């Protein structure tokens, strides 16, 4: 069979790692990127320079390929709908992305599907512009609906890596401007994640549930333990909930756009594990995810190979994990700027069981994701020791 020409919206590291995996096969990629060079565009067969929210740029890319996907959510949904109307498949479908882009629509979808999540309520769109007394009263009233302060305010659109989220401890706290909602502040013990794979028209499968550990200074995922250290019933609940999220997305997308691809692709579902043992949905991403990077070195096939296979019209691969793993993000050092310099790379690679993946970014900034490393071992404890030993030797500085 002739493999499809694939168009990716976004020139970041997720596209880069997808193309790297695809090179095991005959493959062809065009990338729409706002910048060149960029991690994904560096490896593409063809590059279109343009804004991901510019419909004309998206349509330009779509006219060059057989199938279109996106490695980041912030792209023009209207353009994706137009591509679908022209008979160009978009995976996952535009109706999936439309719900994912708006976290309020996500919350409603989980409610409609009967999925467990934190109590939440909408906020007035003009909340930040109200006089202080009216704003405080609106916050007090809405917070009461979800159990009272403290509460978490989340912007409906545009949040990423911790941005667009603010904890409000009282009605006098300054809220974020823009359409948003309030969510009860969950008393959780861990943040879990499940990466699911779904080919068109098939039942989704999922990699083992992992634990995400967050860096409070960088406000992003710092490390991933795979699999998570939880009892079987918790892991099973997490898998069941994540797969139910993907199925809910598919049903909603097919109802809104019967001719679209629905929820076909790779999905990451982020979850809270509460201190009383409940698994709650946080949010979903319709693409490969930081929580799934361990699959490159610990599983029969990585999330990126699965993504490529689905886009290319090939069957998904096994989701089996062979060995325990620990993934650590490699961030720009505090104060780093300019051209990246990787100090201690050879020493990090000398640690047994460690693989380093660098993203090829041309500029380093403090806490910017510059790569990741994965350590595998016979036990989770040994994998963690190896990963930390490797990262302690590696710094990303700038010149």
N, C-alpha and C positions, 0 to 999 in steps of 0.2 A: 504494500500500500504506500501511496505517497503521503508523507507526513505533512501536516498543516504548517503554513507560515503563521507564526504566532506574533501578535502585537501586545506589548506590555506597556501600560500607562504607569510611568514612574521610572526614575533612573537610579534608585537606591540599592542598598545591599541585598534586599530580598530578591530583586530581579537579577542581580549579579550571581547570587548563589543558585538561582533557578537555571540560569544559562550555563553555569559551570556543570551542573548535574546533567543538563540536556546534551552536553557535548559527547557523552557516551553513545549517543544515537545520532543519526542524520537529523539535523535540526536547523531551523532558521528563525531568527528573532528580529523584529523591529521594535525599537523603544522610543516612546515619547518622553522626553526629559526636558525640564526647564533649564538645565545646565549641561554643558559639555566642556571638559570631561566630567564624568560622574561614574560611580561604581558599576551600575548596570549598563550604561551606554558604552562604556569601555569595551565590553565583550559582545555587543550586539552586531548583527550583520548590517543593519541600517538604523540610523538615528534621525528622528524628527525633533527639532528643537522647538519647544513651545510650552505654554502654560497648561497644566493639567485641567484647569477649570475653563479653558477656552474651547468652546464647542468646535470651532473650525479646526483647531489643532488635533482634537480627538478624532474628528471625521477624516482628516488627512491621514492619520495613522491607520484608521480602519479601512480606508480604501486601498491600502498596500498589503493587507494580510487576509488570512482565512478565518481567524478567530482572535478575539480581543479579550484581555483580562487586565487586572490592575493590581499593583503591589502596594498600593496605598489607597486609603478611602477618599481622600480629598480630590476627587475628579468630577467632571461634569456628567451628572446622571442624564440630563436631557440629551446630550450627545450620544450616550450609550443607548438610550431608547431609540434614537434615530438610526443608529447602526443596526439595531435589531429589526427595525421596520424595513431596512434595506436587505435583510436576509443574512447579515453578518453575525454569527453567534457571539454572545458576550457571556463569559463564565467568570464568576457567578453572575446570574442575570441582573439586569439593571434594577429590577424590583427588589432584589435582595439588598443591593447597595443603598437604595433609597431608604430602607428601614434602618440599615446600619449607620448611615450618616447622621441620622436624627436619633439620639439616645432616648428621647421621649417616646418615639415610635417603638424602639426596642422594648422599653419598659411595658408599654401597652401590649405588645406581642407576647411577652412572657406571661403577663396576666391572662390574656385570652387563652393561652395554651395550658394554663394551670400550673406553671412552673414556679418553684419557690424562689422568692427574691425579697429584698428588704422593702418594707413599706415606703411608699413614695407619693408625692403629690406635685402637680404643676405649680409654677409661680407665674404671676403676672409678667408679661413681656416687658412692661415699662417699670419694673420694680426699682431698678437703680435710679431712675429719674424722679421717683416720687419724693415728696417732702419727707424729711427724716421721721416725723411722727407717724405718717401714713405708711412709710416703708416698714417701720418697726412693728406696727400693728399687723401688716400683711404677713410679715415673717412669723410673728407670734402665733397668728391664726393657723398658718400652714404648718408650722412646726408641731402644733398640737395634734394635727391629723396623723403624724407619723411617730408620735411618742414623746415629743418635746425635745428641747435642746440637750446636748449638742446635736446638730444635723449636718448633713453634707449637701452642699449646693453643687450641682453639675450643669455646665452649659450643655444645651442640646446638641450643638454642633461645634466642631473644630478642636475639641480637646484631644490631646495626644501626650503619652509619656508623663502623665500627671498634670499636664496643663488643662485649664478649664474646670478645675475642681477646687473647692474651698470649704473648709470646716467652719461653720458658724456656731459660736458658743452662746450667743445671746441675740436678741432682736436688735440690739444696737450695733452689731458687727456690720462692716461694710460688705455688701454682696458683690459678686461679679456682675458686670453689665452684660445684658443680652438674654435671649430666651433660655430658660433653664428650668430645673425642677429641684425639689428637695427630696432627700432620701434619708431614712433613719441611719444613724451612725452604727454600723454593725459591730458588735463585740465579737470579733473573730480571732481565732488562734492562728490560722494560716490562710494564705491565698494559694489556691490550687488552679490548675489549668489542664485542659484536655484539648489535644489537636485531633480533629476528625477529618476524614477523607471521604468524599462522596463523588462517585462518577455519575454522569447523567442517567437518571432512571434507576439507580441502584440504591441499596440500603447502605447507609454510612457505616464506616468502621473507624475505630479510634485507637490511637497510641495509648500506652499506660498514662494514668493521671500523674502529674508532676506537682511539686511544690515550688512556688516562686518566692524568692526572698528579695525584698526591696531595699535599696540604698536610700536612707532618709535625706542625705545631703544632695544626691543627684535626682531624687524623686523619680526613680525608674527601677525596673527589674535589674537586680545585680547578679543573681545566681539562680540556677534551676537544679533541683534535686530530682533525679529520674530513676526509678519511680518515687512517688511521695511515700514517706514513712507513716502510713496510716493503716488501720485494720482493714481487712478485705471488704467489710460492709460499707465503709466510707469510700473506698476506691470504686466499688461497684455503683454506689449512689452518684458519685461524680461522673462516671462514664455514662450512666443512664441519663442523667440530667443534661449533659453536654450533647448527647445524640438527640435527645428530645428537642433541644434548641435548634439544631440543624434541621430536623424534620419540620419544626414550626416555621422556620424561615422559608423552607421549600413550599409548604402549603400556602403561606401568605403570598409568596412571590408568584406562584402559579395561578392563584386566584386573581391577582392584580394584572398579570401579564401571561395569559395562557400559552402564548407562543415562545416565551422566554426559556432560558435554560434552568431557571430555578436555582436552588442551592446546590450547584455542582462546583466542586473545587476543594480547596483546603480551608478549614475553619478552625479558629482557636476560640475556645469558650473559657473565660476567666470566671472563677468561682470563689466564694468565701466559705471557709469552714468555721462555723461558729463554735464558741467554747462549750456549748451544750450538744455539739455533735451534728448539727444540721448543715447541709450543703445548699448554698444559695447562689443563684446566678448573679454575676456582676454585669458583664457585657461580652459581646462576641466580636470577632474580627474575621472578615471574609477572605483570608489570605494566609500564607505562611506567617509564623509568629515567633518572637523571641523565645517563648516557652518551648518551642519545638526544635530549636537548633541542635539539641543533643542527639536528635535522630540521625544526623550526618555521620556520627561515629559509633553509635551504640545500637543501631537498628538495621534490619535487613534492607530497608530502603528509607531514604530521608524524606522529610516533608516536601523538599524541593523536587525530588524525583517524582513523588506522587503528583505534585502540582503540574509538572511538565507532562507527565503521562496523560492526565485528564485533559489538558489543553490540546495535546497532540492526538487525542482520540484513541489512546491506548488504555488497556485495563490497569487499574491500580495494582500496586505491588503489596507484599506482605508488610504488616505493621508490627511484626515481632521485634521485641527488644532482646538483644543477646546478653548484655552485661549492664550492671548498674553504672550510672554516669552522673557527673556533676559538670554543668555548664556555667562558666563565669564570663560576664561581659568584660571587654577590655575598653576602658574609658580613657579619654584624654586626661592627663595629669592636671591637678589644680594649677592654674596660671599658664598652662601651655597654649601656644598660639603659633600660627605659621605652618610651614611644611613639616609633616610628621617625621619624627625620628623614633625608631623602635629600639629602645635600649634594653638589652638583656634577652633578645629574642632567641638566640642560640641556647642560652642557659635554660630558658623556659621549655624549649623543645627537647632538651636533654632529660626531662622528667619522664619516666616510663608511663606509657598509656596516654600521653597528652598530645592533642592535635590543636594547632592554632589556625584560626581562620581570620584573615585580615581583609578589610572591605575596600581597600584601594582609595580611600578618601584623600583628597589633595590638601586638606586643611584640618588641623587639629584645633579643638577648643576644649576648655575645661568640661569634663564629664560627657563629652560627645562620644557616642558609640563608634569606636574605630575598628572593632573586631570582637571576636569571642574565642575562648578556648574551651575544649571539652576534655575531661579526663575520664577514662573507663578503668574499671578494676573488678576484682571478684566480689567486693563488698562495697556498699554505699559509703562507708566510713573511709575506706582506702581511696576511693574515687575523690572524696572531698579533700583529703590530705594532699593528694597529687595535684588537684586543681589549684588549691591555695598555694602550694609550693611553687608551681609554675608561675602563677600571677604575681607572687611576691618578687620574682626575678625580672618581671617585664614592666616597663613603663613607656608610655607614649608621650614624648616631649615634642617641642617645636623648635624650628630654627628660622 
